[in-house]
Amino acid sequence: MLVGISGTPGTGKTSVSYLLKKNGYKIVDLNKTAIKKGFITGIDKKRNSKIIDIDRLDTYIKEKYADITDIIFVEGHIAHLLQNIDKIIILRCHPDELKKRLIQKKWRKEKIMENIEAEILDIILCETTDIHPEENIFEIDTTQKPIETVAGSIIEIIKNEFKPMKKYNIGKIDWSEEILKKFQ
């Protein structure tokens, strides 16, 4: 089973994936895979980021892991765009906390603001629901939670066999009122 871990940069994907790996789960880093396999089609100079051929990456992941019955986590802020993923876990973070995390990573101000806006507007969730059925999508709020707690939530979802759980249903996390702060 392929399980995507996605979310706006800074929500904790890499950190939680590291803990899941320590717990014996296989983790596929989509960014590293795209670079290693030559799925980079260019550079977005404005954002200073790589442009990844999602279709080729999706096909590669499907073919490489088609016969595996264990859970494999596919981690990256583009994981939700892969159509061959069975389940998606979206990590979310309150915009104020997200800003602190991205500042700590020494991101540029423009990039920080772009990602905060994406988090406020539910961009990743909207993109995910365009591709995947709602019952295959889970949301976890990582704000003010130790990464061990976030990993524990993912393990709880696994132990519940990925059945819908009210506390991880999509749409419960809403930062939309944060956009009003820009106009005050």
C-alpha positions in Angstrom: 0.0 0.0 0.0 1.3 3.4 -1.0 0.6 6.1 1.6 1.4 9.7 0.7 2.6 12.2 3.3 2.0 15.6 2.0 1.6 19.2 3.3 2.8 22.7 2.9 6.6 23.0 3.4 7.3 23.3 7.1 4.4 21.2 8.4 6.7 18.3 9.5 6.7 15.8 6.6 10.5 15.0 6.7 10.7 14.9 10.5 7.7 12.5 10.9 9.0 10.4 8.0 12.3 10.0 9.8 10.5 8.7 12.9 8.4 6.4 10.9 11.5 5.0 9.3 13.0 4.4 12.8 9.8 2.4 13.5 10.5 0.1 10.6 8.5 1.7 7.8 9.9 2.2 4.3 10.0 5.9 3.3 10.4 7.2 -0.3 11.6 10.8 -0.5 9.9 12.1 -3.7 12.3 15.0 -4.2 15.4 12.8 -4.0 13.7 10.2 -6.2 12.8 12.8 -8.8 16.4 14.1 -8.9 18.0 10.7 -8.9 15.8 9.3 -11.7 15.9 12.5 -13.9 12.3 13.6 -13.5 13.3 17.3 -13.2 12.1 19.2 -16.2 13.5 22.6 -15.3 13.9 25.3 -12.6 11.3 27.8 -11.6 13.6 30.8 -11.2 11.0 32.9 -9.5 10.5 30.3 -6.7 14.1 28.9 -6.9 12.7 25.4 -7.0 12.8 22.4 -9.3 10.0 21.5 -11.7 9.2 17.9 -11.4 7.5 15.8 -14.1 4.7 14.5 -11.9 3.4 12.0 -14.5 6.7 10.3 -14.9 7.3 10.2 -11.2 3.9 8.8 -10.6 4.4 6.0 -13.2 7.8 5.2 -11.7 6.5 4.9 -8.2 3.6 2.7 -9.4 5.8 0.4 -11.3 8.6 0.1 -8.6 6.2 -0.6 -5.8 3.4 -2.4 -7.6 4.0 -5.9 -6.0 4.7 -4.7 -2.5 2.0 -5.4 0.1 3.6 -3.6 3.0 2.9 0.0 3.7 5.3 2.3 2.0 5.2 6.0 2.8 5.8 8.4 -0.1 6.9 11.7 1.4 7.0 15.1 -0.2 4.9 18.2 -0.7 3.8 16.8 -4.1 2.8 13.3 -2.8 -0.8 14.2 -3.0 -0.5 14.9 -6.8 0.4 11.2 -7.5 -2.7 9.4 -8.7 -1.3 5.9 -7.8 -1.2 6.6 -4.1 -3.7 4.6 -2.1 -4.0 6.9 1.0 -3.0 10.4 1.7 -2.0 12.0 5.0 -1.9 15.8 4.9 0.1 17.5 7.6 -1.3 21.0 8.5 0.1 23.7 10.7 -1.3 27.0 11.9 0.1 29.9 9.8 1.8 31.7 12.7 3.6 28.5 13.7 4.4 27.7 10.1 6.0 31.1 9.7 8.2 30.5 12.7 9.3 27.1 11.3 10.1 28.6 7.9 12.0 31.5 9.4 14.0 29.0 11.5 14.9 27.2 8.2 16.1 30.6 6.9 13.6 30.7 4.0 13.3 33.9 2.0 10.4 36.2 3.1 8.6 35.9 -0.3 8.7 32.1 -0.1 7.5 32.1 3.5 4.5 34.3 2.6 3.7 32.1 -0.4 3.6 29.0 1.8 1.6 30.6 4.6 -1.0 31.7 2.0 -1.1 28.2 0.6 -1.7 26.8 4.1 -4.4 29.4 4.8 -6.2 28.7 1.5 -6.1 24.8 1.9 -4.3 24.6 -1.5 -2.9 21.1 -0.8 -6.2 19.8 0.5 -8.0 21.2 -2.5 -5.6 19.6 -4.9 -5.8 16.3 -3.1 -9.6 16.2 -3.2 -9.5 16.8 -7.0 -7.5 13.5 -7.4 -8.4 11.3 -4.4 -11.6 10.2 -2.8 -12.4 11.9 0.5 -12.3 8.6 2.4 -8.7 8.1 1.4 -7.5 11.4 2.8 -6.5 12.2 6.4 -5.5 15.5 8.0 -3.3 16.0 11.0 -2.7 19.3 12.7 1.0 19.4 13.7 0.8 22.8 15.4 2.4 22.7 18.8 2.7 19.0 18.7 5.9 17.1 19.2 6.8 15.1 16.1 6.5 11.9 18.1 2.8 12.7 18.7 2.3 13.3 14.9 4.0 10.0 14.2 1.7 8.4 16.8 -1.3 9.8 15.0 -0.1 8.2 11.7 0.4 4.9 13.5 -3.1 5.1 15.0 -4.5 5.6 11.4 -2.5 2.5 10.3 -3.8 0.4 13.3 -7.3 1.5 12.4 -6.7 0.1 8.9 -7.1 3.5 7.3 -10.8 3.5 8.1 -12.2 7.1 8.4 -11.6 8.5 11.8 -13.6 11.6 12.8 -10.6 13.4 14.4 -8.6 13.0 11.1 -11.4 13.8 8.7 -10.7 16.4 6.2 -12.2 19.9 6.5 -11.9 20.1 10.3 -8.8 22.3 10.1 -9.6 25.8 8.9 -7.1 28.7 8.9 -9.2 30.8 6.5 -9.8 33.7 9.1 -6.0 34.2 9.2 -6.2 35.8 5.7 -8.1 38.7 7.4 -5.0 39.6 9.4 -3.5 40.8 6.2 -6.2 43.5 5.9 -6.3 44.7 9.5 
